[in-house]
Amino acid sequence: MKVMETMNTKNTLLFFGIPGLLMMIAMNYLLPLALQRGIALHWAVFFAVWSPIMILFVLVLHFRNKSGQPFFEFFRVTRICKKCWLVTILAFFVVQVGELALAPTRGFLASLPYMNAPDFYPALFKPDYMVELPLKIFMGMNVQGNSGVLFFWALWIIVNIVGEELLWRGYALPRMEKYFGKWAWLVNGLLWNFAVHMFMRWSWITLLPISLIIPFLCQKTKSIWPGVFIHGLGNLLVFVILIPSVMA
């Protein structure tokens, strides 16, 4: 397969749409089959969500090898200025406040036809999920005294951040900029939101702040670091809940 130097409309739709469709199919049809066969919920969800991303990442790594470009250059892992870091830190708080303010929209979207979460989804992904401290169950695992929960979430974060930010902001966005120009960030963010997160469609409005702010900053700074920081720190905050719950 040819290495893409420019991602036009068709290639962009395929690059975001195919993984998103595969994730939705895996979560809605393969996940219940895995649970019926006795596979633990957390591992069944992990592979349902991340297998398409990992397959795509391997393919893109093949592109990188064919291109001959240095890894950091190919995936736009470049330094950003101190001012950019300050803006990124501020943007992180804007994302958190924005998602909190828009959280009630999950219930509205879930009330629409074909928009609600299936019963077999883990509670964490459901639109009515409420955190009760200390957590007793996380992704189907007993939490108290179970340090394995922490290792699992650490693995989840690594695959999530490394996979998604290198793919969507590191590989796709620079090549989209050559076709979509100054609006590449908007196309990138909307497709990341609505296509990649089809399996969490009740969160489409809630995810708009992070979906739009990350690609905007990554395009402005010509670096994936704003995405890694905002996306990664948001996921790391889950440890604030998990660690005390494990130790309870």
C-alpha positions as CSV (number, residue, x, y, z in Angstrom):
1,M,0.0,0.0,0.0
2,K,1.3,3.4,-0.9
3,V,2.4,5.9,1.7
4,M,-0.1,8.8,1.8
5,E,1.6,12.2,1.6
6,T,-1.8,14.0,1.4
7,M,-5.1,12.9,2.8
8,N,-8.0,14.0,0.6
9,T,-11.6,13.7,1.6
10,K,-12.0,10.1,0.6
11,N,-8.8,8.9,2.4
12,T,-9.7,11.0,5.5
13,L,-13.2,9.5,5.7
14,L,-11.7,6.0,5.4
15,F,-8.9,6.6,7.9
16,F,-11.4,7.7,10.6
17,G,-14.5,5.9,9.5
18,I,-13.2,2.3,9.2
19,P,-11.7,2.1,12.7
20,G,-14.7,3.8,14.1
21,L,-17.1,1.4,12.4
22,L,-15.0,-1.6,13.5
23,M,-14.9,-0.4,17.1
24,M,-18.7,0.0,17.1
25,I,-19.2,-3.5,15.5
26,A,-16.8,-5.0,18.0
27,M,-18.5,-3.3,21.0
28,N,-22.0,-4.1,19.9
29,Y,-21.7,-7.5,18.5
30,L,-18.4,-9.2,19.4
31,L,-18.3,-8.0,23.0
32,P,-21.5,-9.9,24.0
33,L,-20.1,-13.0,22.3
34,A,-16.9,-12.7,24.2
35,L,-18.7,-12.3,27.5
36,Q,-20.8,-15.4,26.7
37,R,-17.6,-17.4,26.3
38,G,-16.4,-16.3,29.7
39,I,-13.9,-13.7,28.7
40,A,-13.5,-11.1,31.5
41,L,-15.4,-7.9,30.8
42,H,-12.3,-5.6,31.1
43,W,-10.3,-7.6,28.6
44,A,-13.2,-8.1,26.2
45,V,-13.8,-4.3,26.2
46,F,-10.1,-3.6,25.8
47,F,-9.7,-5.7,22.7
48,A,-13.1,-4.6,21.3
49,V,-12.1,-0.9,21.5
50,W,-8.4,-1.0,20.8
51,S,-7.8,-3.8,18.3
52,P,-8.8,-1.7,15.3
53,I,-6.6,1.1,16.5
54,M,-3.6,-1.2,17.1
55,I,-4.1,-2.8,13.6
56,L,-4.2,0.7,12.0
57,F,-1.1,1.7,14.1
58,V,0.9,-1.2,12.8
59,L,-0.1,-0.3,9.2
60,V,1.0,3.3,9.8
61,L,4.3,2.1,11.2
62,H,4.8,0.2,8.0
63,F,4.2,3.5,6.1
64,R,6.8,5.1,8.3
65,N,9.3,2.4,7.5
66,K,8.7,2.8,3.8
67,S,9.0,6.6,4.0
68,G,12.4,6.5,5.6
69,Q,11.6,9.5,7.7
70,P,12.7,9.6,11.4
71,F,10.0,8.5,13.8
72,F,9.6,11.8,15.5
73,E,9.5,13.7,12.3
74,F,7.0,11.3,10.7
75,F,4.6,11.5,13.7
76,R,5.2,15.2,14.4
77,V,6.7,14.7,17.8
78,T,8.2,18.1,18.0
79,R,9.0,20.5,20.8
80,I,6.6,23.4,21.5
81,C,7.4,26.8,23.1
82,K,6.8,27.8,26.7
83,K,3.9,30.0,25.7
84,C,2.3,27.1,23.9
85,W,2.6,24.9,27.0
86,L,0.8,27.6,29.0
87,V,-1.9,27.7,26.5
88,T,-2.1,23.9,26.5
89,I,-2.4,23.8,30.3
90,L,-5.2,26.4,30.2
91,A,-6.9,24.4,27.4
92,F,-6.8,21.3,29.6
93,F,-8.9,23.1,32.3
94,V,-11.2,24.5,29.6
95,V,-11.8,20.9,28.3
96,Q,-12.6,19.6,31.8
97,V,-15.0,22.4,32.5
98,G,-16.6,22.1,29.1
99,E,-17.1,18.3,29.4
100,L,-18.6,18.7,32.9
101,A,-21.0,21.4,31.7
102,L,-22.1,19.3,28.7
103,A,-22.4,16.0,30.6
104,P,-26.2,16.3,30.9
105,T,-26.5,16.0,27.1
106,R,-25.5,12.3,27.3
107,G,-28.9,11.6,28.8
108,F,-30.8,13.5,26.1
109,L,-28.9,11.8,23.3
110,A,-29.3,8.4,24.9
111,S,-33.1,8.9,24.9
112,L,-33.2,9.2,21.1
113,P,-33.8,6.0,19.0
114,Y,-30.7,3.8,18.5
115,M,-28.6,6.1,20.7
116,N,-28.6,4.4,24.1
117,A,-25.9,2.1,25.5
118,P,-26.5,-1.6,25.3
119,D,-27.0,-3.3,28.7
120,F,-23.8,-5.3,28.4
121,Y,-21.6,-2.2,28.2
122,P,-19.4,-1.5,31.3
123,A,-20.9,1.1,33.6
124,L,-18.0,3.5,32.8
125,F,-19.2,3.9,29.2
126,K,-22.9,4.3,30.0
127,P,-24.6,7.7,29.8
128,D,-26.0,7.6,33.3
129,Y,-22.7,6.6,35.0
130,M,-22.2,8.2,38.4
131,V,-19.0,7.9,40.4
132,E,-19.6,6.5,43.9
133,L,-16.6,6.5,46.2
134,P,-14.9,4.3,47.0
135,L,-15.4,2.4,43.7
136,K,-16.3,-1.2,44.2
137,I,-16.4,-2.3,40.6
138,F,-14.4,-0.9,37.7
139,M,-14.8,-2.4,34.2
140,G,-16.2,-5.6,35.8
141,M,-13.2,-5.9,38.2
142,N,-13.5,-5.8,42.0
143,V,-11.5,-2.8,43.0
144,Q,-10.7,-3.0,46.7
145,G,-7.3,-4.5,47.3
146,N,-6.9,-5.3,43.6
147,S,-3.8,-3.5,42.3
148,G,-4.4,-5.2,38.9
149,V,-7.0,-2.6,38.3
150,L,-4.2,0.1,38.3
151,F,-2.0,-1.9,35.9
152,F,-5.0,-2.4,33.6
153,W,-5.8,1.3,33.5
154,A,-2.2,2.2,32.9
155,L,-2.1,-0.2,29.9
156,W,-5.4,1.4,28.7
157,I,-3.9,4.9,28.9
158,I,-0.7,3.9,27.0
159,V,-2.6,2.3,24.1
160,N,-5.2,5.1,24.1
161,I,-2.8,8.0,24.1
162,V,0.1,6.5,22.0
163,G,-2.3,5.0,19.5
164,E,-4.8,7.8,19.0
165,E,-2.5,10.9,19.2
166,L,0.2,9.4,17.0
167,L,-2.5,8.3,14.5
168,W,-5.0,11.2,14.4
169,R,-2.7,14.1,15.2
170,G,0.7,12.8,14.4
171,Y,0.0,11.0,11.1
172,A,-3.4,12.2,9.8
173,L,-3.4,15.9,10.7
174,P,-0.2,17.0,8.9
175,R,-1.4,15.2,5.7
176,M,-4.9,16.6,6.1
177,E,-3.4,20.1,6.3
178,K,-2.0,19.7,2.8
179,Y,-5.6,19.2,1.5
180,F,-7.9,20.9,3.9
181,G,-5.6,23.8,4.7
182,K,-6.4,25.9,7.8
183,W,-9.6,23.9,8.4
184,A,-7.8,20.5,8.8
185,W,-8.1,20.7,12.6
186,L,-11.9,21.1,12.3
187,V,-12.3,18.1,10.0
188,N,-9.9,16.1,12.1
189,G,-11.8,16.9,15.3
190,L,-15.3,16.3,14.0
191,L,-14.4,13.0,12.5
192,W,-12.5,11.9,15.6
193,N,-15.6,12.8,17.6
194,F,-18.4,11.5,15.4
195,A,-16.7,8.6,13.5
196,V,-14.2,7.2,16.0
197,H,-16.6,7.5,18.9
198,M,-19.6,6.0,17.2
199,F,-19.7,3.3,19.9
200,M,-20.2,6.2,22.5
201,R,-22.6,8.2,20.4
202,W,-24.5,9.5,23.5
203,S,-21.2,11.4,24.3
204,W,-20.9,13.2,21.0
205,I,-21.8,16.6,22.5
206,T,-19.9,16.0,25.7
207,L,-16.7,15.2,23.7
208,L,-16.8,18.3,21.5
209,P,-14.5,20.4,23.7
210,I,-11.6,17.8,23.7
211,S,-12.4,16.8,20.1
212,L,-12.0,20.3,18.7
213,I,-9.4,21.9,21.1
214,I,-6.8,19.2,20.7
215,P,-6.5,19.2,16.9
216,F,-6.7,23.0,16.9
217,L,-3.7,23.3,19.2
218,C,-1.8,20.5,17.4
219,Q,-2.2,22.3,14.1
220,K,-1.2,25.6,15.5
221,T,1.9,24.2,17.3
222,K,2.7,21.7,14.6
223,S,3.2,19.1,17.3
224,I,1.3,16.2,19.0
225,W,2.3,17.3,22.5
226,P,-0.9,19.4,23.2
227,G,-2.9,16.3,22.4
228,V,-0.8,14.0,24.5
229,F,-0.9,16.3,27.5
230,I,-4.7,17.1,27.4
231,H,-5.8,13.6,26.4
232,G,-3.3,11.9,28.7
233,L,-3.8,14.0,31.8
234,G,-7.5,13.6,31.5
235,N,-7.2,9.8,31.6
236,L,-4.6,10.0,34.4
237,L,-7.2,11.7,36.6
238,V,-9.0,8.4,36.8
239,F,-6.2,7.2,39.1
240,V,-7.3,9.9,41.6
241,I,-10.4,7.7,42.0
242,L,-8.9,4.3,41.5
243,I,-5.9,4.5,43.9
244,P,-7.9,5.4,47.0
245,S,-10.6,2.8,46.1
246,V,-8.0,0.0,45.7
247,M,-6.5,1.0,49.1
248,A,-9.9,1.3,50.8
